[in-house]
């Protein structure tokens, strides 16, 4: 379960035995959600929050921050997803300490 990003209390990670479509998991305190990322022609078109089995979902009040993060880092997320699932390489965890405006 490699962490790929840490951002203001959110932890974004991948599960080693996961599946398509392209998605990541996000944890915030005791909450966790699955976040599907839809891309068409290299552009982000949709971010979909889904329930993570056995976990309370990230509250709606915190989702805007996750959406801002993904909107800015989606290409890097796709790269890390590809490294892990297709190339079988461990992606590097990055800590982002500045709030996205």
C-alpha positions as CSV (number, residue, x, y, z in Angstrom):
1,X,0.0,0.0,0.0
2,X,2.3,2.8,-1.1
3,X,1.6,6.3,-0.1
4,X,2.0,8.7,-3.0
5,X,1.1,12.0,-1.4
6,X,0.6,13.7,1.9
7,X,-1.2,17.0,1.9
8,X,-2.6,18.9,4.9
9,X,-3.6,15.8,6.8
10,X,-4.8,13.9,3.8
11,X,-2.9,10.7,2.8
12,X,-3.3,9.5,-0.8
13,X,-2.3,6.0,-1.6
14,X,-2.7,2.9,-3.8
15,X,-3.6,-0.6,-2.8
16,X,-1.3,-3.3,-4.2
17,X,-4.1,-5.7,-5.2
18,X,-6.4,-3.0,-6.7
19,X,-8.3,-2.8,-10.0
20,X,-9.3,-0.4,-12.8
21,X,-10.6,2.2,-13.4
22,X,-7.9,4.6,-12.5
23,X,-8.4,5.6,-8.9
24,X,-6.6,6.4,-5.7
25,X,-7.6,6.1,-2.0
26,X,-7.6,9.1,0.3
27,X,-7.6,9.0,4.1
28,X,-8.3,11.9,6.4
29,X,-8.4,11.1,10.1
30,X,-10.8,8.2,10.5
31,X,-12.3,8.7,7.0
32,X,-11.4,7.0,3.7
33,X,-12.8,7.4,0.2
34,X,-12.0,5.9,-3.2
35,X,-11.5,8.6,-5.8
36,X,-11.9,7.8,-9.4
37,X,-10.2,10.2,-11.8
38,X,-11.6,10.5,-15.3
39,X,-9.3,11.9,-18.0
40,X,-10.1,12.5,-21.7
41,X,-7.6,13.7,-24.2
42,X,-5.1,14.4,-21.4
43,X,-7.5,16.7,-19.5
44,X,-9.2,16.0,-16.2
45,X,-13.0,15.8,-16.8
46,X,-14.3,14.3,-13.6
47,X,-13.4,13.4,-10.0
48,X,-15.8,10.9,-8.4
49,X,-15.8,10.1,-4.7
50,X,-16.9,6.5,-3.8
51,X,-17.3,4.7,-0.5
52,X,-14.3,2.6,0.6
53,X,-15.5,-0.7,2.0
54,X,-15.7,-0.7,5.8
55,X,-14.8,3.0,6.2
56,X,-16.7,6.2,6.7
57,X,-16.3,8.5,3.6
58,X,-14.4,11.7,3.7
59,X,-16.9,14.4,4.8
60,X,-18.3,16.7,2.1
61,X,-16.8,19.7,3.9
62,X,-13.3,18.2,3.2
63,X,-13.8,17.1,-0.4
64,X,-13.2,20.5,-1.9
65,X,-9.6,20.4,-0.7
66,X,-9.1,16.9,-2.2
67,X,-10.6,18.1,-5.5
68,X,-8.3,21.1,-5.6
69,X,-5.3,18.8,-4.9
70,X,-6.3,16.3,-7.6
71,X,-7.1,19.0,-10.1
72,X,-3.5,20.3,-9.7
73,X,-1.7,17.0,-9.4
74,X,-3.7,14.6,-11.6
75,X,-1.0,14.1,-14.2
76,X,1.5,13.2,-11.5
77,X,-1.1,10.9,-10.0
78,X,-1.5,9.1,-13.3
79,X,2.3,8.8,-13.6
80,X,2.5,7.2,-10.1
81,X,-0.4,4.9,-10.9
82,X,1.3,3.8,-14.1
83,X,4.6,3.3,-12.3
84,X,3.0,1.1,-9.7
85,X,0.5,-1.0,-11.6
86,X,2.0,-1.2,-15.1
87,X,5.8,-0.9,-14.5
88,X,5.8,-2.6,-11.1
89,X,7.9,0.2,-9.6
90,X,7.4,1.7,-6.2
91,X,6.2,5.4,-6.6
92,X,7.9,8.0,-4.4
93,X,5.8,9.6,-1.6
94,X,5.7,13.4,-1.7
95,X,4.7,15.7,1.1
96,X,3.0,18.9,0.0
97,X,3.1,21.4,2.8
98,X,1.6,24.5,1.2
99,X,-2.1,24.9,0.9
100,X,-3.4,25.1,-2.7
101,X,-5.2,28.3,-3.5
